[in-house]
Amino acid sequence: MRTSVIAGNWKMYKTVAEALEFFSRVKLADNRDRVETVVCAPFVTLPALVKEAKESGIRIGAQNMHWEEEGAYTGEISPSMLTALAVTHVIIGHSERRAYFAETDETVRLKTRSALDHQLTPIVCVGETLEEREAGRTRELVREQVVAAIQGLSSREVCHLILAYEPVWAIGTGRSATAEDATDVIRFIRKSVADQFDQQVANQVRILYGGSVKPDNIETFLQSGEIDGALVGGASLDSDSFARLVEAAARRGDLG
């Protein structure tokens, strides 16, 4: 079975002091062999969190990066800057980056390639807006995003990345897709990977659901076995809530 992943996306929340307080309060059982636990935090908190998380089993990720090694890109962060901090993961192509900061399928491809080249695990986000969903374009849009992200990668590299399906209409709205809807799209995402490589490769890729995931609904998403965990926003900001999400993912093999 693929190892479950719980990845918290703190977005633009928590000062360094608040981030350290979270880590002083979070209590996780040692499920490192069953759950890959990641906190993707604001850039300014990363050095302190890498140090703080060293013995906790929690890996630290960034929420974005540039694809270039260095250059005149004011305000950007390079992949080598992240690896120098011992950051292990990076979110790429989050819907908020696509909507507010002009991320495109091409920049997602470039960032995914660069992350892998720098031994970072990319968490590549794909998903549709409400308008696209109502127009019946979910599969078309998701397939285009997946194919663009993995273009030019080797089968080994594809197995190393993480995909996250985040229906844009369910992010921060309190409204989530049904478990059946999410499972259907994630099964289609896996088929899209298989079409580019083969089923054996696709079966190794971990695919998460992201969209108003909370401790009281996460188990419904994990029951099918298709969904390998969650990319979590608001519910990852509270230490107790985050711990409950990790515990649910640790039980994934026993569900259903």
C-alpha atoms as an extended CHARMM CRD file, in Angstrom:
* protein
*
       256  EXT
         1         1  MET       CA              0.0000000000        0.0000000000        0.0000000000  PROA      1               0.0000000000
         2         2  ARG       CA              1.1690000000        3.5150000000       -0.7470000000  PROA      2               0.0000000000
         3         3  THR       CA              2.2830000000        5.4610000000        2.3160000000  PROA      3               0.0000000000
         4         4  SER       CA             -0.3470000000        7.9880000000        3.3850000000  PROA      4               0.0000000000
         5         5  VAL       CA              0.4600000000       11.7040000000        3.3460000000  PROA      5               0.0000000000
         6         6  ILE       CA             -0.9450000000       14.5060000000        5.4630000000  PROA      6               0.0000000000
         7         7  ALA       CA              0.4000000000       17.8400000000        4.2470000000  PROA      7               0.0000000000
         8         8  GLY       CA             -0.5940000000       21.0010000000        6.0740000000  PROA      8               0.0000000000
         9         9  ASN       CA             -0.6460000000       24.2060000000        4.0420000000  PROA      9               0.0000000000
        10        10  TRP       CA             -0.4220000000       27.1370000000        6.4420000000  PROA      10              0.0000000000
        11        11  LYS       CA             -0.7960000000       29.6860000000        3.6440000000  PROA      11              0.0000000000
        12        12  MET       CA             -0.0980000000       33.2370000000        4.9170000000  PROA      12              0.0000000000
        13        13  TYR       CA             -0.6430000000       32.4340000000        8.5900000000  PROA      13              0.0000000000
        14        14  LYS       CA              1.6380000000       32.1730000000       11.6410000000  PROA      14              0.0000000000
        15        15  THR       CA              4.6020000000       34.2840000000       12.6550000000  PROA      15              0.0000000000
        16        16  VAL       CA              7.7890000000       32.4890000000       13.6990000000  PROA      16              0.0000000000
        17        17  ALA       CA              6.6690000000       32.6050000000       17.3340000000  PROA      17              0.0000000000
        18        18  GLU       CA              3.2380000000       31.2090000000       16.4780000000  PROA      18              0.0000000000
        19        19  ALA       CA              4.7870000000       28.4700000000       14.3430000000  PROA      19              0.0000000000
        20        20  LEU       CA              7.0840000000       27.4080000000       17.1600000000  PROA      20              0.0000000000
        21        21  GLU       CA              4.1640000000       27.4080000000       19.5910000000  PROA      21              0.0000000000
        22        22  PHE       CA              2.3050000000       25.0320000000       17.2500000000  PROA      22              0.0000000000
        23        23  PHE       CA              5.2340000000       22.6100000000       17.3470000000  PROA      23              0.0000000000
        24        24  SER       CA              5.4760000000       22.8320000000       21.1080000000  PROA      24              0.0000000000
        25        25  ARG       CA              1.8190000000       21.8110000000       21.3520000000  PROA      25              0.0000000000
        26        26  VAL       CA              1.3910000000       19.2180000000       18.6070000000  PROA      26              0.0000000000
        27        27  LYS       CA              1.4590000000       15.6480000000       19.9110000000  PROA      27              0.0000000000
        28        28  LEU       CA              1.8190000000       12.9380000000       17.3080000000  PROA      28              0.0000000000
        29        29  ALA       CA              2.0510000000        9.2160000000       17.8230000000  PROA      29              0.0000000000
        30        30  ASP       CA              5.0700000000        7.7340000000       16.0620000000  PROA      30              0.0000000000
        31        31  ASN       CA              3.4390000000        6.6990000000       12.7910000000  PROA      31              0.0000000000
        32        32  ARG       CA              6.3790000000        7.5510000000       10.5370000000  PROA      32              0.0000000000
        33        33  ASP       CA              6.1740000000        4.2140000000        8.7650000000  PROA      33              0.0000000000
        34        34  ARG       CA              2.4760000000        4.7130000000        8.0170000000  PROA      34              0.0000000000
        35        35  VAL       CA              2.1440000000        8.4540000000        7.4130000000  PROA      35              0.0000000000
        36        36  GLU       CA              4.3730000000       11.0110000000        5.7310000000  PROA      36              0.0000000000
        37        37  THR       CA              3.5800000000       14.1450000000        7.7200000000  PROA      37              0.0000000000
        38        38  VAL       CA              4.4600000000       17.5350000000        6.2160000000  PROA      38              0.0000000000
        39        39  VAL       CA              3.9240000000       21.1530000000        7.2360000000  PROA      39              0.0000000000
        40        40  CYS       CA              4.2480000000       23.6380000000        4.3760000000  PROA      40              0.0000000000
        41        41  ALA       CA              4.8540000000       26.9470000000        6.1040000000  PROA      41              0.0000000000
        42        42  PRO       CA              5.6180000000       30.5760000000        5.1520000000  PROA      42              0.0000000000
        43        43  PHE       CA              9.2000000000       31.1850000000        4.0180000000  PROA      43              0.0000000000
        44        44  VAL       CA             10.1650000000       33.2440000000        7.0830000000  PROA      44              0.0000000000
        45        45  THR       CA              9.3460000000       30.3630000000        9.4430000000  PROA      45              0.0000000000
        46        46  LEU       CA             11.2190000000       27.6150000000        7.5640000000  PROA      46              0.0000000000
        47        47  PRO       CA             14.6730000000       27.8170000000        9.2470000000  PROA      47              0.0000000000
        48        48  ALA       CA             13.1770000000       27.7160000000       12.7460000000  PROA      48              0.0000000000
        49        49  LEU       CA             10.7500000000       24.9190000000       11.8660000000  PROA      49              0.0000000000
        50        50  VAL       CA             13.3680000000       22.6930000000       10.2410000000  PROA      50              0.0000000000
        51        51  LYS       CA             15.3480000000       22.8670000000       13.4660000000  PROA      51              0.0000000000
        52        52  GLU       CA             12.2870000000       22.4070000000       15.6830000000  PROA      52              0.0000000000
        53        53  ALA       CA             10.8900000000       19.4830000000       13.6970000000  PROA      53              0.0000000000
        54        54  LYS       CA             14.1050000000       17.4770000000       13.5880000000  PROA      54              0.0000000000
        55        55  GLU       CA             13.0190000000       14.9490000000       16.2090000000  PROA      55              0.0000000000
        56        56  SER       CA              9.2800000000       15.1060000000       15.5950000000  PROA      56              0.0000000000
        57        57  GLY       CA              8.9950000000       13.0850000000       12.4090000000  PROA      57              0.0000000000
        58        58  ILE       CA              7.3140000000       16.0500000000       10.7040000000  PROA      58              0.0000000000
        59        59  ARG       CA              8.8820000000       17.1720000000        7.4460000000  PROA      59              0.0000000000
        60        60  ILE       CA              8.9390000000       20.8360000000        6.4930000000  PROA      60              0.0000000000
        61        61  GLY       CA              7.9020000000       22.1170000000        3.0930000000  PROA      61              0.0000000000
        62        62  ALA       CA              7.6260000000       25.4340000000        1.2900000000  PROA      62              0.0000000000
        63        63  GLN       CA              4.5080000000       26.7520000000       -0.4070000000  PROA      63              0.0000000000
        64        64  ASN       CA              6.1400000000       27.8910000000       -3.6300000000  PROA      64              0.0000000000
        65        65  MET       CA              9.5000000000       28.3780000000       -5.3630000000  PROA      65              0.0000000000
        66        66  HSD       CA             11.0120000000       29.7130000000       -8.5700000000  PROA      66              0.0000000000
        67        67  TRP       CA             12.3550000000       27.2260000000      -11.0990000000  PROA      67              0.0000000000
        68        68  GLU       CA             15.6440000000       29.0410000000      -11.6760000000  PROA      68              0.0000000000
        69        69  GLU       CA             18.7420000000       28.3820000000       -9.5860000000  PROA      69              0.0000000000
        70        70  GLU       CA             19.3870000000       32.1040000000       -9.1410000000  PROA      70              0.0000000000
        71        71  GLY       CA             18.8370000000       35.3880000000      -10.9260000000  PROA      71              0.0000000000
        72        72  ALA       CA             17.2740000000       38.8320000000      -10.9200000000  PROA      72              0.0000000000
        73        73  TYR       CA             13.8560000000       37.6860000000       -9.6900000000  PROA      73              0.0000000000
        74        74  THR       CA             13.0040000000       40.0850000000       -6.8920000000  PROA      74              0.0000000000
        75        75  GLY       CA             10.9780000000       38.4790000000       -4.1250000000  PROA      75              0.0000000000
        76        76  GLU       CA             11.4600000000       34.9160000000       -5.3350000000  PROA      76              0.0000000000
        77        77  ILE       CA             13.0310000000       31.9000000000       -3.6080000000  PROA      77              0.0000000000
        78        78  SER       CA             15.1590000000       29.3550000000       -5.4850000000  PROA      78              0.0000000000
        79        79  PRO       CA             15.0960000000       25.5710000000       -5.0430000000  PROA      79              0.0000000000
        80        80  SER       CA             18.7060000000       25.5570000000       -3.8380000000  PROA      80              0.0000000000
        81        81  MET       CA             17.7730000000       28.0510000000       -1.1100000000  PROA      81              0.0000000000
        82        82  LEU       CA             15.1660000000       25.5610000000        0.1040000000  PROA      82              0.0000000000
        83        83  THR       CA             17.4580000000       22.5460000000        0.0140000000  PROA      83              0.0000000000
        84        84  ALA       CA             20.1200000000       24.5480000000        1.8980000000  PROA      84              0.0000000000
        85        85  LEU       CA             17.5680000000       24.8630000000        4.7040000000  PROA      85              0.0000000000
        86        86  ALA       CA             16.8910000000       21.0990000000        4.6370000000  PROA      86              0.0000000000
        87        87  VAL       CA             13.3300000000       21.6770000000        3.4170000000  PROA      87              0.0000000000
        88        88  THR       CA             12.0380000000       18.4400000000        1.8720000000  PROA      88              0.0000000000
        89        89  HSD       CA              8.7640000000       19.3150000000        0.0900000000  PROA      89              0.0000000000
        90        90  VAL       CA              7.2990000000       22.1720000000       -1.9160000000  PROA      90              0.0000000000
        91        91  ILE       CA              3.7380000000       22.8990000000       -3.0290000000  PROA      91              0.0000000000
        92        92  ILE       CA              3.5490000000       23.6960000000       -6.7350000000  PROA      92              0.0000000000
        93        93  GLY       CA              0.6090000000       25.1080000000       -8.6850000000  PROA      93              0.0000000000
        94        94  HSD       CA             -1.7770000000       25.6610000000       -5.7840000000  PROA      94              0.0000000000
        95        95  SER       CA             -5.0450000000       27.1040000000       -7.0600000000  PROA      95              0.0000000000
        96        96  GLU       CA             -4.4090000000       30.3600000000       -5.2110000000  PROA      96              0.0000000000
        97        97  ARG       CA             -1.0690000000       30.6970000000       -6.9930000000  PROA      97              0.0000000000
        98        98  ARG       CA             -2.7840000000       30.0120000000      -10.3110000000  PROA      98              0.0000000000
        99        99  ALA       CA             -5.6130000000       32.4590000000       -9.5990000000  PROA      99              0.0000000000
       100       100  TYR       CA             -3.7600000000       35.3570000000       -7.9520000000  PROA      100             0.0000000000
       101       101  PHE       CA             -0.1660000000       35.0850000000       -9.1980000000  PROA      101             0.0000000000
       102       102  ALA       CA             -0.5200000000       34.0050000000      -12.8300000000  PROA      102             0.0000000000
       103       103  GLU       CA              0.7320000000       30.4330000000      -12.3660000000  PROA      103             0.0000000000
       104       104  THR       CA              0.2250000000       28.4460000000      -15.5610000000  PROA      104             0.0000000000
       105       105  ASP       CA              0.5740000000       24.8150000000      -16.5770000000  PROA      105             0.0000000000
       106       106  GLU       CA              3.9490000000       25.7750000000      -18.0810000000  PROA      106             0.0000000000
       107       107  THR       CA              5.3150000000       27.3540000000      -14.8910000000  PROA      107             0.0000000000
       108       108  VAL       CA              4.0400000000       24.3400000000      -12.9510000000  PROA      108             0.0000000000
       109       109  ARG       CA              5.9730000000       22.0770000000      -15.3370000000  PROA      109             0.0000000000
       110       110  LEU       CA              9.1530000000       24.1400000000      -14.9270000000  PROA      110             0.0000000000
       111       111  LYS       CA              8.8660000000       24.1810000000      -11.1330000000  PROA      111             0.0000000000
       112       112  THR       CA              8.1420000000       20.4550000000      -10.9310000000  PROA      112             0.0000000000
       113       113  ARG       CA             11.2070000000       19.6830000000      -13.0570000000  PROA      113             0.0000000000
       114       114  SER       CA             13.3880000000       22.0000000000      -10.9560000000  PROA      114             0.0000000000
       115       115  ALA       CA             12.1110000000       20.6440000000       -7.6300000000  PROA      115             0.0000000000
       116       116  LEU       CA             12.9590000000       17.0890000000       -8.6220000000  PROA      116             0.0000000000
       117       117  ASP       CA             16.3730000000       18.1830000000       -9.8620000000  PROA      117             0.0000000000
       118       118  HSD       CA             17.0430000000       19.5910000000       -6.3830000000  PROA      118             0.0000000000
       119       119  GLN       CA             15.8010000000       16.5060000000       -4.4850000000  PROA      119             0.0000000000
       120       120  LEU       CA             12.6530000000       18.2590000000       -3.3160000000  PROA      120             0.0000000000
       121       121  THR       CA              9.3410000000       16.3940000000       -3.3080000000  PROA      121             0.0000000000
       122       122  PRO       CA              6.8430000000       18.4480000000       -5.3140000000  PROA      122             0.0000000000
       123       123  ILE       CA              3.2130000000       18.4210000000       -4.1970000000  PROA      123             0.0000000000
       124       124  VAL       CA              1.6140000000       19.3220000000       -7.5200000000  PROA      124             0.0000000000
       125       125  CYS       CA             -1.9170000000       20.7020000000       -7.3180000000  PROA      125             0.0000000000
       126       126  VAL       CA             -4.5700000000       20.2510000000       -9.9870000000  PROA      126             0.0000000000
       127       127  GLY       CA             -8.2660000000       21.0720000000       -9.9620000000  PROA      127             0.0000000000
       128       128  GLU       CA            -11.1830000000       22.8520000000      -11.5360000000  PROA      128             0.0000000000
       129       129  THR       CA            -13.2630000000       25.9180000000      -10.7150000000  PROA      129             0.0000000000
       130       130  LEU       CA            -16.9940000000       25.7670000000      -10.0480000000  PROA      130             0.0000000000
       131       131  GLU       CA            -17.7240000000       27.2090000000      -13.4950000000  PROA      131             0.0000000000
       132       132  GLU       CA            -15.5480000000       24.5760000000      -15.1480000000  PROA      132             0.0000000000
       133       133  ARG       CA            -17.1610000000       21.8210000000      -13.1260000000  PROA      133             0.0000000000
       134       134  GLU       CA            -20.6820000000       22.9750000000      -14.0000000000  PROA      134             0.0000000000
       135       135  ALA       CA            -19.6650000000       23.0910000000      -17.6640000000  PROA      135             0.0000000000
       136       136  GLY       CA            -18.6640000000       19.4320000000      -17.4550000000  PROA      136             0.0000000000
       137       137  ARG       CA            -14.9700000000       20.1740000000      -18.0160000000  PROA      137             0.0000000000
       138       138  THR       CA            -13.5120000000       18.6390000000      -14.8470000000  PROA      138             0.0000000000
       139       139  ARG       CA            -11.8030000000       15.6980000000      -16.5300000000  PROA      139             0.0000000000
       140       140  GLU       CA            -10.5730000000       17.7300000000      -19.4620000000  PROA      140             0.0000000000
       141       141  LEU       CA             -8.9960000000       20.4080000000      -17.2480000000  PROA      141             0.0000000000
       142       142  VAL       CA             -7.5380000000       17.9990000000      -14.7110000000  PROA      142             0.0000000000
       143       143  ARG       CA             -6.0150000000       15.8210000000      -17.4140000000  PROA      143             0.0000000000
       144       144  GLU       CA             -4.4110000000       18.8560000000      -19.0910000000  PROA      144             0.0000000000
       145       145  GLN       CA             -2.8890000000       19.9660000000      -15.7730000000  PROA      145             0.0000000000
       146       146  VAL       CA             -1.5810000000       16.4990000000      -14.9060000000  PROA      146             0.0000000000
       147       147  VAL       CA             -0.0790000000       15.8480000000      -18.3410000000  PROA      147             0.0000000000
       148       148  ALA       CA              1.6070000000       19.2630000000      -18.3720000000  PROA      148             0.0000000000
       149       149  ALA       CA              3.1180000000       18.7440000000      -14.9090000000  PROA      149             0.0000000000
       150       150  ILE       CA              4.6540000000       15.3410000000      -15.6920000000  PROA      150             0.0000000000
       151       151  GLN       CA              5.7610000000       16.1410000000      -19.2250000000  PROA      151             0.0000000000
       152       152  GLY       CA              9.3720000000       15.1100000000      -19.7840000000  PROA      152             0.0000000000
       153       153  LEU       CA              9.7440000000       13.2820000000      -16.4750000000  PROA      153             0.0000000000
       154       154  SER       CA             11.0530000000        9.7600000000      -16.1490000000  PROA      154             0.0000000000
       155       155  SER       CA              8.9480000000        7.0350000000      -14.5590000000  PROA      155             0.0000000000
       156       156  ARG       CA             11.2120000000        7.1370000000      -11.4890000000  PROA      156             0.0000000000
       157       157  GLU       CA             10.6900000000       10.8830000000      -11.1390000000  PROA      157             0.0000000000
       158       158  VAL       CA              6.9170000000       10.6020000000      -11.4890000000  PROA      158             0.0000000000
       159       159  CYS       CA              6.8440000000        8.0250000000       -8.7010000000  PROA      159             0.0000000000
       160       160  HSD       CA              8.6550000000       10.5300000000       -6.4590000000  PROA      160             0.0000000000
       161       161  LEU       CA              6.1800000000       13.3880000000       -6.8170000000  PROA      161             0.0000000000
       162       162  ILE       CA              2.8430000000       13.7930000000       -5.0480000000  PROA      162             0.0000000000
       163       163  LEU       CA             -0.3090000000       14.9550000000       -6.8250000000  PROA      163             0.0000000000
       164       164  ALA       CA             -3.0950000000       16.7760000000       -5.0110000000  PROA      164             0.0000000000
       165       165  TYR       CA             -6.6100000000       17.1470000000       -6.3920000000  PROA      165             0.0000000000
       166       166  GLU       CA             -8.0860000000       20.3630000000       -5.0710000000  PROA      166             0.0000000000
       167       167  PRO       CA            -11.4670000000       21.3660000000       -6.4940000000  PROA      167             0.0000000000
       168       168  VAL       CA            -11.1450000000       25.1490000000       -6.3840000000  PROA      168             0.0000000000
       169       169  TRP       CA            -14.7750000000       25.5650000000       -5.3910000000  PROA      169             0.0000000000
       170       170  ALA       CA            -14.1630000000       23.5670000000       -2.1890000000  PROA      170             0.0000000000
       171       171  ILE       CA            -11.1310000000       25.4650000000       -0.8700000000  PROA      171             0.0000000000
       172       172  GLY       CA            -11.7790000000       27.6600000000        2.1400000000  PROA      172             0.0000000000
       173       173  THR       CA            -15.5180000000       27.6110000000        1.4790000000  PROA      173             0.0000000000
       174       174  GLY       CA            -16.4920000000       24.9850000000        4.0260000000  PROA      174             0.0000000000
       175       175  ARG       CA            -17.9130000000       23.0550000000        1.0870000000  PROA      175             0.0000000000
       176       176  SER       CA            -16.1650000000       19.8210000000        0.1340000000  PROA      176             0.0000000000
       177       177  ALA       CA            -16.6300000000       17.4190000000       -2.7200000000  PROA      177             0.0000000000
       178       178  THR       CA            -18.3630000000       14.2000000000       -1.7860000000  PROA      178             0.0000000000
       179       179  ALA       CA            -16.0710000000       11.2540000000       -1.1830000000  PROA      179             0.0000000000
       180       180  GLU       CA            -17.5320000000        9.6280000000       -4.2860000000  PROA      180             0.0000000000
       181       181  ASP       CA            -16.8060000000       12.6920000000       -6.4580000000  PROA      181             0.0000000000
       182       182  ALA       CA            -13.2590000000       13.0270000000       -5.1160000000  PROA      182             0.0000000000
       183       183  THR       CA            -12.5740000000        9.3120000000       -5.5810000000  PROA      183             0.0000000000
       184       184  ASP       CA            -13.8670000000        9.4200000000       -9.1460000000  PROA      184             0.0000000000
       185       185  VAL       CA            -11.6100000000       12.3330000000      -10.1180000000  PROA      185             0.0000000000
       186       186  ILE       CA             -8.5800000000       10.8870000000       -8.3490000000  PROA      186             0.0000000000
       187       187  ARG       CA             -9.1040000000        7.5490000000      -10.0970000000  PROA      187             0.0000000000
       188       188  PHE       CA             -9.1830000000        9.5050000000      -13.3630000000  PROA      188             0.0000000000
       189       189  ILE       CA             -5.9610000000       11.3280000000      -12.4060000000  PROA      189             0.0000000000
       190       190  ARG       CA             -4.2740000000        7.9750000000      -11.8550000000  PROA      190             0.0000000000
       191       191  LYS       CA             -5.5230000000        6.7980000000      -15.2550000000  PROA      191             0.0000000000
       192       192  SER       CA             -4.0940000000        9.9720000000      -16.8140000000  PROA      192             0.0000000000
       193       193  VAL       CA             -0.6920000000        9.1100000000      -15.3470000000  PROA      193             0.0000000000
       194       194  ALA       CA             -1.0300000000        5.5150000000      -16.5710000000  PROA      194             0.0000000000
       195       195  ASP       CA             -1.8160000000        6.7670000000      -20.0690000000  PROA      195             0.0000000000
       196       196  GLN       CA              1.4790000000        8.6820000000      -20.1000000000  PROA      196             0.0000000000
       197       197  PHE       CA              3.5340000000        5.8770000000      -18.5370000000  PROA      197             0.0000000000
       198       198  ASP       CA              1.8860000000        2.6140000000      -17.4520000000  PROA      198             0.0000000000
       199       199  GLN       CA             -0.3630000000        1.2870000000      -14.7040000000  PROA      199             0.0000000000
       200       200  GLN       CA              2.5390000000        0.0920000000      -12.5770000000  PROA      200             0.0000000000
       201       201  VAL       CA              3.9600000000        3.6200000000      -12.4310000000  PROA      201             0.0000000000
       202       202  ALA       CA              0.5210000000        5.1500000000      -11.8270000000  PROA      202             0.0000000000
       203       203  ASN       CA             -0.0950000000        2.7800000000       -8.9330000000  PROA      203             0.0000000000
       204       204  GLN       CA              2.9680000000        4.1560000000       -7.1520000000  PROA      204             0.0000000000
       205       205  VAL       CA              1.9980000000        7.8300000000       -7.3900000000  PROA      205             0.0000000000
       206       206  ARG       CA              0.3990000000        9.1960000000       -4.2540000000  PROA      206             0.0000000000
       207       207  ILE       CA             -2.6410000000       11.3740000000       -4.8770000000  PROA      207             0.0000000000
       208       208  LEU       CA             -4.1400000000       13.5470000000       -2.1500000000  PROA      208             0.0000000000
       209       209  TYR       CA             -7.4690000000       15.3120000000       -1.7910000000  PROA      209             0.0000000000
       210       210  GLY       CA             -7.5530000000       18.9630000000       -0.7620000000  PROA      210             0.0000000000
       211       211  GLY       CA            -10.6820000000       20.9900000000       -0.1770000000  PROA      211             0.0000000000
       212       212  SER       CA            -12.1100000000       21.7850000000        3.2590000000  PROA      212             0.0000000000
       213       213  VAL       CA            -10.7200000000       18.5740000000        4.7830000000  PROA      213             0.0000000000
       214       214  LYS       CA            -11.3070000000       18.3570000000        8.5350000000  PROA      214             0.0000000000
       215       215  PRO       CA            -10.8760000000       15.6990000000       11.2340000000  PROA      215             0.0000000000
       216       216  ASP       CA            -14.5800000000       14.9170000000       11.1070000000  PROA      216             0.0000000000
       217       217  ASN       CA            -14.6920000000       14.1900000000        7.3570000000  PROA      217             0.0000000000
       218       218  ILE       CA            -11.2440000000       12.8900000000        6.4220000000  PROA      218             0.0000000000
       219       219  GLU       CA            -12.0570000000        9.2210000000        6.9880000000  PROA      219             0.0000000000
       220       220  THR       CA            -14.8360000000        9.3750000000        4.3980000000  PROA      220             0.0000000000
       221       221  PHE       CA            -12.2310000000       10.3960000000        1.8010000000  PROA      221             0.0000000000
       222       222  LEU       CA             -9.7450000000        7.6840000000        2.7860000000  PROA      222             0.0000000000
       223       223  GLN       CA            -12.1290000000        4.7330000000        2.7850000000  PROA      223             0.0000000000
       224       224  SER       CA            -11.9010000000        3.8710000000       -0.9090000000  PROA      224             0.0000000000
       225       225  GLY       CA             -8.1550000000        3.3340000000       -0.8820000000  PROA      225             0.0000000000
       226       226  GLU       CA             -7.7930000000        5.5350000000       -3.9850000000  PROA      226             0.0000000000
       227       227  ILE       CA             -7.0820000000        8.6820000000       -1.9500000000  PROA      227             0.0000000000
       228       228  ASP       CA             -3.7020000000        8.5840000000       -0.2440000000  PROA      228             0.0000000000
       229       229  GLY       CA             -4.1620000000       11.4410000000        2.1990000000  PROA      229             0.0000000000
       230       230  ALA       CA             -4.9020000000       15.1350000000        2.2200000000  PROA      230             0.0000000000
       231       231  LEU       CA             -3.5110000000       18.5710000000        1.5150000000  PROA      231             0.0000000000
       232       232  VAL       CA             -5.0850000000       20.5170000000        4.3630000000  PROA      232             0.0000000000
       233       233  GLY       CA             -5.5020000000       24.2560000000        4.8140000000  PROA      233             0.0000000000
       234       234  GLY       CA             -7.3990000000       25.6790000000        7.7720000000  PROA      234             0.0000000000
       235       235  ALA       CA             -7.5890000000       22.4340000000        9.7470000000  PROA      235             0.0000000000
       236       236  SER       CA             -3.7790000000       22.1910000000        9.7590000000  PROA      236             0.0000000000
       237       237  LEU       CA             -3.3640000000       25.4460000000       11.7140000000  PROA      237             0.0000000000
       238       238  ASP       CA             -4.5430000000       23.9660000000       15.0090000000  PROA      238             0.0000000000
       239       239  SER       CA             -2.1860000000       21.4560000000       16.6080000000  PROA      239             0.0000000000
       240       240  ASP       CA             -4.9270000000       19.1710000000       17.9470000000  PROA      240             0.0000000000
       241       241  SER       CA             -6.8160000000       19.1780000000       14.6510000000  PROA      241             0.0000000000
       242       242  PHE       CA             -3.6250000000       18.4210000000       12.7340000000  PROA      242             0.0000000000
       243       243  ALA       CA             -2.7940000000       15.5130000000       15.0510000000  PROA      243             0.0000000000
       244       244  ARG       CA             -6.2660000000       14.0380000000       14.5320000000  PROA      244             0.0000000000
       245       245  LEU       CA             -5.8010000000       14.2040000000       10.7590000000  PROA      245             0.0000000000
       246       246  VAL       CA             -2.5040000000       12.3430000000       11.0190000000  PROA      246             0.0000000000
       247       247  GLU       CA             -4.0800000000        9.7110000000       13.2700000000  PROA      247             0.0000000000
       248       248  ALA       CA             -6.8750000000        9.1820000000       10.7350000000  PROA      248             0.0000000000
       249       249  ALA       CA             -4.3450000000        8.6990000000        7.9510000000  PROA      249             0.0000000000
       250       250  ALA       CA             -2.4190000000        6.2050000000       10.1050000000  PROA      250             0.0000000000
       251       251  ARG       CA             -5.6290000000        4.1510000000       10.3660000000  PROA      251             0.0000000000
       252       252  ARG       CA             -6.1420000000        4.2590000000        6.6140000000  PROA      252             0.0000000000
       253       253  GLY       CA             -5.0820000000        0.6580000000        6.0840000000  PROA      253             0.0000000000
       254       254  ASP       CA             -7.7390000000       -0.4610000000        8.5490000000  PROA      254             0.0000000000
       255       255  LEU       CA            -10.5790000000        1.5480000000        6.9850000000  PROA      255             0.0000000000
       256       256  GLY       CA            -13.2710000000        0.2530000000        4.7440000000  PROA      256             0.0000000000
